[in-house]
Amino acid sequence: MENLVKTKQLKLEPWNKQEFDGLVSSGRKRLTDANNHSLAIESRFDLAYNAAHSLALAALRWHGYRSTNRYLVFQALPFTFGLGSEVWRVLTKCHERRNVSEYEGYFEIDEQLLRDLLRAAQVLLTNLDTLPLHP
């Protein structure tokens, strides 16, 4: 993490309870909505991806870092939660698919990827719920 600070990919910034709580709340609500099977798969994917991003960003902020790079918050998960590649690789793949969809208009999401994304986001939420309160 220190190398990312040195290269200005991350900034050191004190933890902020209001911001942290807002990110977790947003992630929790989006994850709940992403599990609504009456929504289109595109909508569910967007909700689940943004839930995962909010939750991963909350973890990064809890540790006193800030990133403006969406991708980096997922890459930091081994540090912020000690999570293995089975979680962050799913999130990285979803980030790539999201970018193709957003910037090229090509949506390549299937039910299995959505299920994997929902599981990964739930792992993040579960880990956040176990973090001790910040002083």
FIBAZA-414534 format. One record per atom (N, C-alpha, C): residue number from 1; atom name; x, y, z. Coordinates in nm, 3 decimals, decimal comma, m for minus. Layout:
FIBAZA-414534
- num_atomo_xx_yy_zz
- NUM_CA_X_Y_Z;
...
This chain:
FIBAZA-414534
- num_atomo_xx_yy_zz
- 1_N_0,083_m0,119_0,000;
- 1_CA_0,000_0,000_0,000;
- 1_C_0,088_0,125_0,000;
- 2_N_0,198_0,118_0,072;
- 2_CA_0,286_0,235_0,077;
- 2_C_0,341_0,270_m0,062;
- 3_N_0,371_0,168_m0,143;
- 3_CA_0,418_0,194_m0,279;
- 3_C_0,311_0,265_m0,362;
- 4_N_0,185_0,231_m0,340;
- 4_CA_0,077_0,298_m0,412;
- 4_C_0,062_0,443_m0,368;
- 5_N_0,091_0,470_m0,243;
- 5_CA_0,091_0,608_m0,195;
- 5_C_0,207_0,684_m0,258;
- 6_N_0,324_0,621_m0,261;
- 6_CA_0,442_0,686_m0,319;
- 6_C_0,420_0,720_m0,467;
- 7_N_0,349_0,634_m0,539;
- 7_CA_0,324_0,658_m0,682;
- 7_C_0,196_0,740_m0,704;
- 8_N_0,136_0,787_m0,594;
- 8_CA_0,017_0,873_m0,595;
- 8_C_m0,107_0,804_m0,654;
- 9_N_m0,107_0,672_m0,648;
- 9_CA_m0,228_0,599_m0,688;
- 9_C_m0,327_0,590_m0,573;
- 10_N_m0,274_0,602_m0,451;
- 10_CA_m0,356_0,612_m0,331;
- 10_C_m0,312_0,735_m0,254;
- 11_N_m0,407_0,792_m0,181;
- 11_CA_m0,375_0,904_m0,091;
- 11_C_m0,405_0,860_0,051;
- 12_N_m0,320_0,903_0,143;
- 12_CA_m0,350_0,885_0,284;
- 12_C_m0,452_0,991_0,323;
- 13_N_m0,558_0,947_0,386;
- 13_CA_m0,662_1,040_0,427;
- 13_C_m0,732_0,983_0,550;
- 14_N_m0,747_1,062_0,654;
- 14_CA_m0,808_1,009_0,777;
- 14_C_m0,948_0,952_0,754;
- 15_N_m0,976_0,848_0,831;
- 15_CA_m1,106_0,784_0,830;
- 15_C_m1,213_0,885_0,869;
- 16_N_m1,331_0,876_0,805;
- 16_CA_m1,442_0,965_0,833;
- 16_C_m1,566_0,879_0,854;
- 17_N_m1,620_0,880_0,975;
- 17_CA_m1,733_0,794_1,009;
- 17_C_m1,854_0,817_0,919;
- 18_N_m1,887_0,942_0,893;
- 18_CA_m2,005_0,972_0,811;
- 18_C_m1,988_0,917_0,669;
- 19_N_m1,871_0,936_0,611;
- 19_CA_m1,845_0,883_0,477;
- 19_C_m1,850_0,731_0,478;
- 20_N_m1,782_0,670_0,575;
- 20_CA_m1,779_0,524_0,586;
- 20_C_m1,920_0,469_0,599;
- 21_N_m1,999_0,524_0,691;
- 21_CA_m2,136_0,477_0,710;
- 21_C_m2,220_0,494_0,584;
- 22_N_m2,199_0,604_0,511;
- 22_CA_m2,272_0,627_0,387;
- 22_C_m2,237_0,525_0,280;
- 23_N_m2,109_0,493_0,269;
- 23_CA_m2,066_0,392_0,170;
- 23_C_m2,122_0,255_0,204;
- 24_N_m2,119_0,217_0,330;
- 24_CA_m2,171_0,087_0,371;
- 24_C_m2,322_0,082_0,350;
- 25_N_m2,391_0,188_0,387;
- 25_CA_m2,537_0,193_0,369;
- 25_C_m2,574_0,183_0,220;
- 26_N_m2,505_0,256_0,137;
- 26_CA_m2,529_0,251_m0,007;
- 26_C_m2,504_0,111_m0,060;
- 27_N_m2,393_0,052_m0,020;
- 27_CA_m2,361_m0,083_m0,066;
- 27_C_m2,465_m0,185_m0,021;
- 28_N_m2,507_m0,173_0,104;
- 28_CA_m2,607_m0,266_0,159;
- 28_C_m2,740_m0,256_0,081;
- 29_N_m2,786_m0,134_0,057;
- 29_CA_m2,913_m0,115_m0,014;
- 29_C_m2,904_m0,164_m0,158;
- 30_N_m2,795_m0,133_m0,225;
- 30_CA_m2,779_m0,178_m0,364;
- 30_C_m2,770_m0,329_m0,373;
- 31_N_m2,702_m0,390_m0,277;
- 31_CA_m2,692_m0,536_m0,278;
- 31_C_m2,830_m0,599_m0,257;
- 32_N_m2,908_m0,543_m0,168;
- 32_CA_m3,045_m0,592_m0,148;
- 32_C_m3,124_m0,581_m0,278;
- 33_N_m3,117_m0,465_m0,343;
- 33_CA_m3,191_m0,445_m0,468;
- 33_C_m3,139_m0,536_m0,580;
- 34_N_m3,009_m0,563_m0,582;
- 34_CA_m2,951_m0,648_m0,686;
- 34_C_m3,002_m0,792_m0,676;
- 35_N_m3,050_m0,830_m0,560;
- 35_CA_m3,106_m0,964_m0,542;
- 35_C_m3,252_m0,974_m0,582;
- 36_N_m3,309_m0,866_m0,635;
- 36_CA_m3,447_m0,863_m0,681;
- 36_C_m3,455_m0,926_m0,820;
- 37_N_m3,504_m1,048_m0,826;
- 37_CA_m3,508_m1,124_m0,951;
- 37_C_m3,608_m1,070_m1,054;
- 38_N_m3,692_m0,976_m1,014;
- 38_CA_m3,786_m0,919_m1,111;
- 38_C_m3,720_m0,811_m1,198;
- 39_N_m3,599_m0,769_m1,160;
- 39_CA_m3,526_m0,669_m1,239;
- 39_C_m3,450_m0,736_m1,352;
- 40_N_m3,422_m0,659_m1,456;
- 40_CA_m3,342_m0,709_m1,568;
- 40_C_m3,200_m0,741_m1,521;
- 41_N_m3,136_m0,835_m1,586;
- 41_CA_m3,001_m0,875_m1,547;
- 41_C_m2,905_m0,757_m1,554;
- 42_N_m2,923_m0,668_m1,651;
- 42_CA_m2,837_m0,551_m1,663;
- 42_C_m2,850_m0,462_m1,539;
- 43_N_m2,972_m0,443_m1,493;
- 43_CA_m2,995_m0,360_m1,374;
- 43_C_m2,937_m0,427_m1,250;
- 44_N_m2,958_m0,556_m1,239;
- 44_CA_m2,906_m0,629_m1,123;
- 44_C_m2,754_m0,625_m1,121;
- 45_N_m2,693_m0,639_m1,238;
- 45_CA_m2,547_m0,634_m1,246;
- 45_C_m2,497_m0,496_m1,204;
- 46_N_m2,558_m0,390_m1,257;
- 46_CA_m2,517_m0,254_m1,220;
- 46_C_m2,529_m0,232_m1,070;
- 47_N_m2,639_m0,275_m1,012;
- 47_CA_m2,659_m0,259_m0,869;
- 47_C_m2,556_m0,339_m0,789;
- 48_N_m2,532_m0,462_m0,829;
- 48_CA_m2,436_m0,547_m0,756;
- 48_C_m2,294_m0,493_m0,771;
- 49_N_m2,258_m0,449_m0,891;
- 49_CA_m2,124_m0,395_m0,913;
- 49_C_m2,104_m0,270_m0,829;
- 50_N_m2,200_m0,180_m0,831;
- 50_CA_m2,187_m0,057_m0,753;
- 50_C_m2,192_m0,082_m0,603;
- 51_N_m2,266_m0,185_m0,562;
- 51_CA_m2,264_m0,225_m0,420;
- 51_C_m2,124_m0,271_m0,382;
- 52_N_m2,067_m0,358_m0,464;
- 52_CA_m1,933_m0,410_m0,436;
- 52_C_m1,831_m0,296_m0,433;
- 53_N_m1,844_m0,203_m0,525;
- 53_CA_m1,749_m0,091_m0,527;
- 53_C_m1,762_m0,007_m0,401;
- 54_N_m1,884_0,025_m0,361;
- 54_CA_m1,905_0,104_m0,238;
- 54_C_m1,847_0,033_m0,117;
- 55_N_m1,867_m0,097_m0,109;
- 55_CA_m1,820_m0,174_0,006;
- 55_C_m1,667_m0,186_0,006;
- 56_N_m1,609_m0,207_m0,111;
- 56_CA_m1,462_m0,215_m0,120;
- 56_C_m1,400_m0,079_m0,089;
- 57_N_m1,465_0,028_m0,135;
- 57_CA_m1,416_0,162_m0,106;
- 57_C_m1,428_0,192_0,044;
- 58_N_m1,535_0,147_0,106;
- 58_CA_m1,551_0,166_0,251;
- 58_C_m1,436_0,097_0,326;
- 59_N_m1,398_m0,021_0,282;
- 59_CA_m1,287_m0,092_0,346;
- 59_C_m1,157_m0,015_0,328;
- 60_N_m1,134_0,037_0,211;
- 60_CA_m1,013_0,115_0,185;
- 60_C_m1,012_0,241_0,272;
- 61_N_m1,126_0,308_0,281;
- 61_CA_m1,136_0,428_0,362;
- 61_C_m1,119_0,396_0,511;
- 62_N_m1,167_0,282_0,556;
- 62_CA_m1,152_0,242_0,696;
- 62_C_m1,004_0,235_0,733;
- 63_N_m0,923_0,193_0,636;
- 63_CA_m0,778_0,182_0,658;
- 63_C_m0,705_0,315_0,638;
- 64_N_m0,778_0,422_0,604;
- 64_CA_m0,716_0,553_0,592;
- 64_C_m0,658_0,586_0,455;
- 65_N_m0,711_0,521_0,352;
- 65_CA_m0,666_0,547_0,215;
- 65_C_m0,784_0,592_0,130;
- 66_N_m0,751_0,666_0,026;
- 66_CA_m0,850_0,708_m0,073;
- 66_C_m0,793_0,682_m0,211;
- 67_N_m0,880_0,636_m0,300;
- 67_CA_m0,842_0,615_m0,439;
- 67_C_m0,952_0,671_m0,528;
- 68_N_m0,912_0,731_m0,636;
- 68_CA_m1,010_0,776_m0,735;
- 68_C_m1,020_0,675_m0,848;
- 69_N_m0,943_0,568_m0,840;
- 69_CA_m0,941_0,464_m0,941;
- 69_C_m1,033_0,350_m0,897;
- 70_N_m1,141_0,328_m0,970;
- 70_CA_m1,239_0,225_m0,933;
- 70_C_m1,175_0,088_m0,923;
- 71_N_m1,086_0,060_m1,015;
- 71_CA_m1,022_m0,071_m1,023;
- 71_C_m0,935_m0,098_m0,900;
- 72_N_m0,868_0,003_m0,854;
- 72_CA_m0,772_m0,012_m0,745;
- 72_C_m0,839_m0,053_m0,613;
- 73_N_m0,963_m0,011_m0,591;
- 73_CA_m1,029_m0,048_m0,466;
- 73_C_m1,050_m0,200_m0,459;
- 74_N_m1,066_m0,264_m0,575;
- 74_CA_m1,078_m0,410_m0,576;
- 74_C_m0,941_m0,475_m0,560;
- 75_N_m0,840_m0,418_m0,623;
- 75_CA_m0,705_m0,473_m0,615;
- 75_C_m0,650_m0,462_m0,472;
- 76_N_m0,701_m0,371_m0,392;
- 76_CA_m0,653_m0,353_m0,255;
- 76_C_m0,717_m0,451_m0,156;
- 77_N_m0,813_m0,530_m0,200;
- 77_CA_m0,884_m0,619_m0,107;
- 77_C_m0,795_m0,719_m0,033;
- 78_N_m0,687_m0,769_m0,092;
- 78_CA_m0,600_m0,856_m0,012;
- 78_C_m0,542_m0,782_0,109;
- 79_N_m0,520_m0,652_0,096;
- 79_CA_m0,470_m0,573_0,209;
- 79_C_m0,584_m0,535_0,304;
- 80_N_m0,693_m0,484_0,250;
- 80_CA_m0,798_m0,431_0,336;
- 80_C_m0,874_m0,540_0,412;
- 81_N_m0,889_m0,658_0,351;
- 81_CA_m0,961_m0,767_0,417;
- 81_C_m0,885_m0,898_0,419;
- 82_N_m0,770_m0,904_0,357;
- 82_CA_m0,698_m1,030_0,349;
- 82_C_m0,768_m1,131_0,260;
- 83_N_m0,849_m1,081_0,166;
- 83_CA_m0,925_m1,171_0,079;
- 83_C_m0,836_m1,226_m0,032;
- 84_N_m0,865_m1,349_m0,069;
- 84_CA_m0,790_m1,414_m0,175;
- 84_C_m0,841_m1,379_m0,313;
- 85_N_m0,775_m1,435_m0,409;
- 85_CA_m0,805_m1,404_m0,549;
- 85_C_m0,945_m1,448_m0,590;
- 86_N_m1,005_m1,543_m0,518;
- 86_CA_m1,139_m1,590_m0,556;
- 86_C_m1,242_m1,478_m0,546;
- 87_N_m1,216_m1,376_m0,468;
- 87_CA_m1,308_m1,262_m0,457;
- 87_C_m1,264_m1,149_m0,550;
- 88_N_m1,139_m1,105_m0,538;
- 88_CA_m1,102_m0,987_m0,616;
- 88_C_m1,094_m1,014_m0,765;
- 89_N_m1,069_m1,139_m0,806;
- 89_CA_m1,069_m1,169_m0,951;
- 89_C_m1,209_m1,158_m1,010;
- 90_N_m1,309_m1,200_m0,935;
- 90_CA_m1,448_m1,184_m0,980;
- 90_C_m1,478_m1,035_m0,996;
- 91_N_m1,439_m0,956_m0,898;
- 91_CA_m1,467_m0,813_m0,902;
- 91_C_m1,390_m0,745_m1,014;
- 92_N_m1,268_m0,790_m1,039;
- 92_CA_m1,189_m0,735_m1,149;
- 92_C_m1,254_m0,769_m1,283;
- 93_N_m1,300_m0,892_m1,299;
- 93_CA_m1,368_m0,933_m1,422;
- 93_C_m1,495_m0,849_m1,441;
- 94_N_m1,569_m0,829_m1,334;
- 94_CA_m1,691_m0,748_m1,342;
- 94_C_m1,660_m0,603_m1,375;
- 95_N_m1,549_m0,553_m1,323;
- 95_CA_m1,508_m0,417_m1,357;
- 95_C_m1,480_m0,406_m1,507;
- 96_N_m1,411_m0,503_m1,562;
- 96_CA_m1,382_m0,503_m1,705;
- 96_C_m1,510_m0,512_m1,787;
- 97_N_m1,602_m0,599_m1,746;
- 97_CA_m1,729_m0,613_m1,819;
- 97_C_m1,812_m0,485_m1,808;
- 98_N_m1,808_m0,423_m1,691;
- 98_CA_m1,879_m0,297_m1,672;
- 98_C_m1,826_m0,191_m1,767;
- 99_N_m1,695_m0,180_m1,779;
- 99_CA_m1,635_m0,081_m1,868;
- 99_C_m1,672_m0,105_m2,013;
- 100_N_m1,670_m0,230_m2,056;
- 100_CA_m1,710_m0,262_m2,194;
- 100_C_m1,855_m0,221_m2,217;
- 101_N_m1,938_m0,250_m2,120;
- 101_CA_m2,080_m0,214_m2,130;
- 101_C_m2,099_m0,063_m2,133;
- 102_N_m2,034_0,007_m2,040;
- 102_CA_m2,049_0,152_m2,028;
- 102_C_m1,992_0,229_m2,146;
- 103_N_m1,875_0,188_m2,192;
- 103_CA_m1,803_0,267_m2,291;
- 103_C_m1,814_0,216_m2,433;
- 104_N_m1,853_0,089_m2,449;
- 104_CA_m1,862_0,033_m2,584;
- 104_C_m2,001_m0,016_m2,617;
- 105_N_m2,089_m0,019_m2,518;
- 105_CA_m2,228_m0,058_m2,542;
- 105_C_m2,247_m0,208_m2,562;
- 106_N_m2,149_m0,286_m2,528;
- 106_CA_m2,159_m0,432_m2,543;
- 106_C_m2,175_m0,495_m2,406;
- 107_N_m2,290_m0,554_m2,381;
- 107_CA_m2,320_m0,611_m2,250;
- 107_C_m2,302_m0,762_m2,255;
- 108_N_m2,201_m0,812_m2,185;
- 108_CA_m2,171_m0,954_m2,183;
- 108_C_m2,171_m1,005_m2,040;
- 109_N_m2,291_m1,022_m1,986;
- 109_CA_m2,310_m1,069_m1,850;
- 109_C_m2,403_m1,189_m1,855;
- 110_N_m2,370_m1,293_m1,779;
- 110_CA_m2,460_m1,408_m1,770;
- 110_C_m2,498_m1,429_m1,623;
- 111_N_m2,590_m1,519_m1,603;
- 111_CA_m2,641_m1,544_m1,467;
- 111_C_m2,530_m1,591_m1,372;
- 112_N_m2,436_m1,672_m1,423;
- 112_CA_m2,329_m1,721_m1,336;
- 112_C_m2,240_m1,607_m1,288;
- 113_N_m2,204_m1,518_m1,379;
- 113_CA_m2,121_m1,404_m1,338;
- 113_C_m2,195_m1,316_m1,238;
- 114_N_m2,323_m1,296_m1,260;
- 114_CA_m2,403_m1,218_m1,165;
- 114_C_m2,405_m1,286_m1,028;
- 115_N_m2,425_m1,417_m1,025;
- 115_CA_m2,424_m1,490_m0,897;
- 115_C_m2,289_m1,475_m0,827;
- 116_N_m2,181_m1,487_m0,905;
- 116_CA_m2,047_m1,472_m0,847;
- 116_C_m2,026_m1,331_m0,791;
- 117_N_m2,075_m1,232_m0,864;
- 117_CA_m2,064_m1,093_m0,819;
- 117_C_m2,145_m1,071_m0,691;
- 118_N_m2,266_m1,124_m0,687;
- 118_CA_m2,348_m1,111_m0,566;
- 118_C_m2,281_m1,177_m0,446;
- 119_N_m2,221_m1,293_m0,467;
- 119_CA_m2,150_m1,361_m0,359;
- 119_C_m2,030_m1,279_m0,312;
- 120_N_m1,954_m1,225_m0,406;
- 120_CA_m1,836_m1,145_m0,371;
- 120_C_m1,877_m1,021_m0,293;
- 121_N_m1,983_m0,955_m0,337;
- 121_CA_m2,030_m0,835_m0,266;
- 121_C_m2,077_m0,871_m0,125;
- 122_N_m2,141_m0,987_m0,111;
- 122_CA_m2,186_m1,030_0,021;
- 122_C_m2,067_m1,058_0,113;
- 123_N_m1,959_m1,114_0,058;
- 123_CA_m1,837_m1,137_0,138;
- 123_C_m1,784_m1,003_0,190;
- 124_N_m1,784_m0,902_0,103;
- 124_CA_m1,737_m0,770_0,145;
- 124_C_m1,823_m0,715_0,258;
- 125_N_m1,954_m0,724_0,242;
- 125_CA_m2,045_m0,673_0,344;
- 125_C_m2,026_m0,748_0,476;
- 126_N_m2,013_m0,878_0,471;
- 126_CA_m1,992_m0,958_0,591;
- 126_C_m1,863_m0,916_0,661;
- 127_N_m1,757_m0,895_0,583;
- 127_CA_m1,630_m0,851_0,641;
- 127_C_m1,641_m0,712_0,702;
- 128_N_m1,712_m0,623_0,636;
- 128_CA_m1,730_m0,487_0,691;
- 128_C_m1,806_m0,492_0,822;
- 129_N_m1,905_m0,579_0,829;
- 129_CA_m1,985_m0,589_0,951;
- 129_C_m1,904_m0,641_1,069;
- 130_N_m1,789_m0,701_1,044;
- 130_CA_m1,706_m0,754_1,153;
- 130_C_m1,594_m0,657_1,193;
- 131_N_m1,577_m0,547_1,120;
- 131_CA_m1,470_m0,452_1,155;
- 131_C_m1,499_m0,386_1,289;
- 132_N_m1,397_m0,368_1,369;
- 132_CA_m1,418_m0,295_1,496;
- 132_C_m1,449_m0,149_1,469;
- 133_N_m1,515_m0,087_1,563;
- 133_CA_m1,542_0,056_1,550;
- 133_C_m1,411_0,133_1,550;
- 134_N_m1,405_0,231_1,467;
- 134_CA_m1,284_0,316_1,462;
- 134_C_m1,284_0,409_1,583;
- 135_N_m1,166_0,439_1,637;
- 135_CA_m1,161_0,531_1,752;
- 135_C_m1,207_0,671_1,715;
